[in-house]
Each structure stands twice: as structure tokens, then as C-alpha cells.
Amino acid sequence: MKKRNLFEKVWDAHSVGELSNGQTQLFVGRHLIHEVTSPQAFGMLRERNLPVLYPERTFATVDHIVPTNELNEPYSDPLADAMIKELRKNCEDFGVTFFDVNTGKQGIVHVVGPEQGLTQPGMTIACGDSHTSTHGAFGAIAFGVGTSQVRDLLATQTLALGKLKVRRIEVNGDLGSGVYAKDVILHVIKILGVNGGTGYAYEYGGSVFDEFSMEERMTACNMSIEGGARVGYVNPDEKTFEYLRGRNYSPDENSWDDAVSAWLSFSSDEGCEYDDLVSIDAADIVPTVTWGINPAQAIGIDEVIPDPQRAPEGEAASISEAIEYMQLVPGAPIKGTPIDVAFIGSCTNGRLSDLEEVASRIGGHTVREGVKAIVVPGSQVVSKLAQEKGLDRVFVEAGFEWRAAGCSMCLAMNPDKLIGDQLCASSSNRNFKGRQGSPTGRTMLMSPMMVAAAAVTGKVADTREVFS
């Protein structure tokens, strides 16, 4: 029998059949929805008088538009208020489980799925959000989809997709001090580019990913889409199983051993083939910051802003555009760039371990005067656990605002937005023009610890120096 990688195994196991256009009709085991891409899809079902085919396979939460500084409805933002009410109604009418704001389970969809045990190895998972690749950390094949595909999923539980090639990305060796999963994935994107993964699924492996926690693996898989890949995943192992054990939607103890055996069967076979292989030395990865307007425009904290006049042919124009928008000086060090806002949160870095790491180091430091700093837990579960540990008090005493769960400043769909040309040190995943709400707002992506270092110094700083 041919040796296969995980992507091939999961794809084959969920294939319903081949379509005339060459695509595969793929059964989707888990469908996650939120308030932004689902209203029109539910509307299309109503127009055709169709039910949700398998409502028990669909789960909803509210995250993109929910205010993080208001706890009571009606919300002051009428659009947010209307959208949560619409999702609530749709879930009730169609029999879909909804992790509403009053359940204690609400949060960013890519945080909620894993922590509830909905994300499991060997699954196909889809959501109307590009960062669905996060769930691949569990050995699942997870796709972001558009609104029309959300409709198709609700009605048929299937998607029409073209099969991807698979690139294995191995990171081996020991990471240096102050280097985190966020730095690893920014380094990968910097090397391969924002379009390097087009047509590929990324399989992450090597000693670094073997040693990563599940939350670190989620951070890396989350930003696969920023590198152009449709899917990013890590083969399941004992860490995966221990993370899932005892969670609300995980298999119970009576069926646990059978589940683990099935999950392991999806792991890539030793000696299987890949369409491409990339090897990275962990020693080459340093604390990394984006300087431009896409995640590949990144440099190490000790490097300088690129000079378009010295750029390779074909790159000068994009570098010039980014430098002009970001108001930077070619050849100047990235370290020391003044910031206005510091944001810790998002589906990339809003989990408990992210908050624990910063809280463990920030004691005795205070947010620099003139900097607005906010911490937004990725879910109500994360928030509750963090508060039980007293992390919220640590952040507040240091001068951060502690907010309720939601997407917050990662994107411009809620009241948390940049003003004018403010520069934000952000632990989120995208630094596109206008991403954080202002058409002239500027974003620099970095790890939560680097965000904390920027917050307390008022400028882009090396976390290894600030929290030594």
C-alpha cells in the first residue's frame, strides 16, 4: 500500500466523489460559524425552504463584532447589536448550538473550537473565516470558506474543492531566548513569501514543532493563510490527545482508546512523499517584527528597514509603497520605532499560555505614558481561567486595559480601532493597510512578549533586553 501523508489520508477519508470539473466533493465533519459570514447563508436557505442538513455538526459563536468593553445588551453599536440578534435567531430556528455571550463559552471561533473539544484529529473542518487553518494544529484539515460555501455546508455538509499539494516545513534545533511560535511562523512567511503556499497545504514538523505546546502549534497553523497556504497542520501526538482529554465534546473515557487509535491512524506515514520539503534551522530565528504592509515584510529586531534602492529586481516598488505607508526611513533600525497602541489578543495569540507568559514577566513594569495598551482574552473560558490565576490584576497594575473576549483590534469590525495614523504593536495576524480600522493606521506584528516590551518602553524593543 502506498505511504500517504496526513492530508492525503484525511482527504481520501472524506471524499464523496469527483466532480466533472476535477474538484472533489468533500464531506465536512465540523462546521463552525460566526455572525459575519452566516446571515446571508441562512437567508439563502430560507429562500429555498431548506433545513440545515446536519445541525449537530454545526456550532456557532459571536466574535468579530462583539464589543470588548461592553457587557450588557443592547450594545451601543447598532450593527453589532443587530448581528448578534440575527445569529441568535438563526441558530434557534435551525437547531444550531450557539455559544452565546451568556454561556461562559463565547469567544473567537478558533479559540472556542479547540477548547471545547470540537476540533479533533482526522477531521475536515470549515468556517467562514480565513484563519480556520488554526485547527490544523490537531491533525485536522481545516479550510476557510466564503459565504456561498457556508450556505452549501449548511445545506449539504459538503464542499467542492480542488486537492492541494503538500509541503512539509521542518524546523529543527533549539529556539533562542525570547523566540516564540509567532516568531517561527513570521520567519517561515518571510522566507517563503505571502504567495509561496498558493496551492499547498503546509505540514509543520521537526523538533521545534514536536516540542511546541498545542497552543504554540495553533499560533503557527493560524498564520498559514498569511503565507498563501490554504491549510496548515501538525501530525497528532500525545500532546494532542492530552489536550483533548476531558473536554466537553471530546470522546468519553469509554471510547477514548478507540478514538486515539483512530486519530493516530491519520498521521503521516514514515517515508511518505511530499511535493516539497523546506528545512529551517531554529538557530536562525530571532524575535521578529513586521515593518511593512504584509506579513512577509518582516525582519529581526536587530535588523534595519530595507532600502528599496538595494532591493532585488521587482521588489523595489512594493518596498517603497510599504515604507511610505508605514512612515519609516530606509536603513533605519526597526528597534526604537515609536508606537501608540499595544494589543495582546486575537485568534493567533489570545490564549491562556500567551497571557501567562507576559504576566509572568511584566511585574514591576508600567505601560509607557501615551501608549494605549489592551489585553483581550480569546474566549470567556480563557478570561475566567486567567482571572482565577490573577493575571488580569497583573495586567491592570501594569497599565493595560483588561477587556472581554472577542476579536477586538485584530480587525475593524468592532469599536476597537486605530485612530488616524497611530502605530500599533500587535500580536494579531495581519498588517494590511487599514486592517485595524483607520485607513492610515499602521500595524506591526510581533509576539505577545514583544508587544509587552513595546508597551512598557513606548517603542519597538527587544523583549530579551526589556525583560532580561
Protein Blocks (a to p, Z undefined) as FASTA:
>chain_A
ZZddfklmmmmmmpnbdcfkopacdddfbdcddfklmmmmmmmmmmnopacfblmlpccd
dfklmcfkbfbdcdfblklmmmmmmmmmmmmmnopacddfklopaccfklmmmmnopacg
hiacddddfklmmmmmnopacddddfklmmmmmmnopacdddddddddddedjddehiaf
klmmmmmmmmnopklmgoiacddedjklmmpcfklmmmmmmmmmmnopabdcddddfklm
mmmgopaklccfklmmmmmmmmmmmpccehiacfbdcdddfklpccdddfblbfklccdf
kbccddfklgcehilmmmmmmmmmnopaehiafehpacfbdceedjklmcfklmmmmmmm
mgoiacdehiacddddfbfklmmmmmmnommmmmmmnopacddedjklmbccbfbdcehj
bdcddfbfbfcehknopakbccddddfklmmmmmmnopacdfklmmZZ
